[in-house]
Amino acid sequence: MLYSVSIITNKYIKRDIQMLQNLKMRHAELTDAKDLYQWRTDPVSVSESLNHQVFTFKSHVSWLKKTLKDPDRSLLIFIDSNGHSVGTGRADKQGSHYLLSWTVAPDVRQQGIGAYIVKMLVKRYHPSKALILESNKASIYIATKAGLNEIKRIDGIVQLESR
Ligand SMILES: CC(C)(COP(=O)(O)OP(=O)(O)OC[C@H]1O[C@@H](n2cnc3c(N)ncnc32)[C@H](O)[C@@H]1OP(=O)(O)O)[C@@H](O)C(=O)NCCC(=O)NCCS
């Protein structure tokens, strides 16, 4: 019995590692508007974001159009081997550093994708920082694992910066 559990576990671990190794990254396009809107307005994303405001799809499309033209903002989309979009990462140039943020598609969370996205962001955008709600333990954990250090906590917000 234990033996078969270990085979199943190994199978899942192998599948997950392979899935993460096959993730691709590209810049966002206007055709990503629907996915980005769905991920951002999912109830968990709304409650874990610094800005809890829920906005309309129309205002989201205006935001995306502006974002795609902004030289100081990079919006990336992560794609799995089946061509499905699974998450997004953003880097905003603010003076000498980049402010990072990220979201994983609700149906593929807890599979290591968030950790992968943050690792890629920290590698690509340096020096970087992130502002995360104290309650968002998973994001604090994956940011720390990716190399960001907690600098301070103010009013329930944790500030982390690259080493
Ligand atoms: C937060 C979020 C990005 C995580 O993505 P994910 O793909 O589910 O995360 P991963 O599977 O890569 O890893 C989550 C890790 O956090 C850990 N974790 C989860 N809950 C935790 C908790 N309460 N305390 C500590 N660690 C926790 C998990 O154990 C996992 O670590 P492990 O792989 O070493 O076991 C995703 O849930 C999301 O998109 N949330 C909504 C949007 C959001 O919060 N964005 C960030 C704003 S800065």
The ligand as an SDF file (V2000), in Angstrom:
LIG
                    3D

 48 50  0  0  0  0  0  0  0  0999 V2000
   -0.2880   33.6510   -4.1750 C   0  0  0  0  0  0  0  0  0  0  0  0
   -0.1950   32.8880   -5.4610 C   0  0  0  0  0  0  0  0  0  0  0  0
    0.5880   33.7110   -6.4740 C   0  0  0  0  0  0  0  0  0  0  0  0
    0.5500   31.5830   -5.2240 C   0  0  0  0  0  0  0  0  0  0  0  0
    0.7130   30.9010   -6.4420 O   0  0  0  0  0  0  0  0  0  0  0  0
    0.7400   29.3080   -6.4950 P   0  0  0  0  0  0  0  0  0  0  0  0
    1.0800   28.8920   -7.8700 O   0  0  0  0  0  0  0  0  0  0  0  0
   -0.5130   28.7880   -5.9110 O   0  0  0  0  0  0  0  0  0  0  0  0
    1.9510   29.0380   -5.4900 O   0  0  0  0  0  0  0  0  0  0  0  0
    3.0160   27.8540   -5.5030 P   0  0  0  0  0  0  0  0  0  0  0  0
    2.2890   26.5720   -5.7390 O   0  0  0  0  0  0  0  0  0  0  0  0
    4.1140   28.1790   -6.4480 O   0  0  0  0  0  0  0  0  0  0  0  0
    3.6480   27.9460   -4.0620 O   0  0  0  0  0  0  0  0  0  0  0  0
    2.9420   28.3090   -2.9600 C   0  0  0  0  0  0  0  0  0  0  0  0
    3.8690   28.0100   -1.7900 C   0  0  0  0  0  0  0  0  0  0  0  0
    3.3840   28.7380   -0.6940 O   0  0  0  0  0  0  0  0  0  0  0  0
    3.2420   27.8560    0.3740 C   0  0  0  0  0  0  0  0  0  0  0  0
    2.1380   28.3310    1.1760 N   0  0  0  0  0  0  0  0  0  0  0  0
    0.8360   28.2920    0.8900 C   0  0  0  0  0  0  0  0  0  0  0  0
    0.1270   28.7940    1.9140 N   0  0  0  0  0  0  0  0  0  0  0  0
    1.0350   29.1360    2.8600 C   0  0  0  0  0  0  0  0  0  0  0  0
    0.9500   29.6760    4.1700 C   0  0  0  0  0  0  0  0  0  0  0  0
   -0.2310   29.9720    4.7020 N   0  0  0  0  0  0  0  0  0  0  0  0
    2.0980   29.9050    4.8560 N   0  0  0  0  0  0  0  0  0  0  0  0
    3.2960   29.6300    4.3120 C   0  0  0  0  0  0  0  0  0  0  0  0
    3.4520   29.0820    3.0910 N   0  0  0  0  0  0  0  0  0  0  0  0
    2.3280   28.8470    2.3730 C   0  0  0  0  0  0  0  0  0  0  0  0
    2.9450   26.5110   -0.2420 C   0  0  0  0  0  0  0  0  0  0  0  0
    3.2410   25.4630    0.6390 O   0  0  0  0  0  0  0  0  0  0  0  0
    3.8750   26.5370   -1.4300 C   0  0  0  0  0  0  0  0  0  0  0  0
    5.1870   26.2000   -1.0580 O   0  0  0  0  0  0  0  0  0  0  0  0
    5.8520   24.7680   -1.4420 P   0  0  0  0  0  0  0  0  0  0  0  0
    5.7050   24.6440   -2.9180 O   0  0  0  0  0  0  0  0  0  0  0  0
    7.2550   24.8990   -0.9880 O   0  0  0  0  0  0  0  0  0  0  0  0
    5.0370   23.7720   -0.6960 O   0  0  0  0  0  0  0  0  0  0  0  0
   -1.6010   32.5350   -6.0300 C   0  0  0  0  0  0  0  0  0  0  0  0
   -2.3390   31.9000   -5.0190 O   0  0  0  0  0  0  0  0  0  0  0  0
   -2.3770   33.7520   -6.4990 C   0  0  0  0  0  0  0  0  0  0  0  0
   -2.3270   34.0810   -7.6910 O   0  0  0  0  0  0  0  0  0  0  0  0
   -3.1030   34.4040   -5.5660 N   0  0  0  0  0  0  0  0  0  0  0  0
   -3.9200   35.5590   -5.8780 C   0  0  0  0  0  0  0  0  0  0  0  0
   -3.1290   36.7540   -6.3450 C   0  0  0  0  0  0  0  0  0  0  0  0
   -2.0210   37.1590   -5.3980 C   0  0  0  0  0  0  0  0  0  0  0  0
   -2.0560   36.9310   -4.2090 O   0  0  0  0  0  0  0  0  0  0  0  0
   -0.9890   37.7930   -5.9870 N   0  0  0  0  0  0  0  0  0  0  0  0
    0.1480   38.2790   -5.2580 C   0  0  0  0  0  0  0  0  0  0  0  0
    0.0010   39.7420   -4.9350 C   0  0  0  0  0  0  0  0  0  0  0  0
    1.5910   40.4010   -4.5320 S   0  0  0  0  0  0  0  0  0  0  0  0
  1  2  1  0
  2  3  1  0
  2  4  1  0
  2 36  1  0
  4  5  1  0
  5  6  1  0
  6  7  2  0
  6  8  1  0
  6  9  1  0
  9 10  1  0
 10 11  2  0
 10 12  1  0
 10 13  1  0
 13 14  1  0
 14 15  1  0
 15 16  1  0
 15 30  1  0
 16 17  1  0
 17 18  1  0
 17 28  1  0
 18 19  1  0
 18 27  1  0
 19 20  2  0
 20 21  1  0
 21 22  1  0
 21 27  2  0
 22 23  1  0
 22 24  2  0
 24 25  1  0
 25 26  2  0
 26 27  1  0
 28 29  1  0
 28 30  1  0
 30 31  1  0
 31 32  1  0
 32 33  2  0
 32 34  1  0
 32 35  1  0
 36 37  1  0
 36 38  1  0
 38 39  2  0
 38 40  1  0
 40 41  1  0
 41 42  1  0
 42 43  1  0
 43 44  2  0
 43 45  1  0
 45 46  1  0
 46 47  1  0
 47 48  1  0
M  END
$$$$
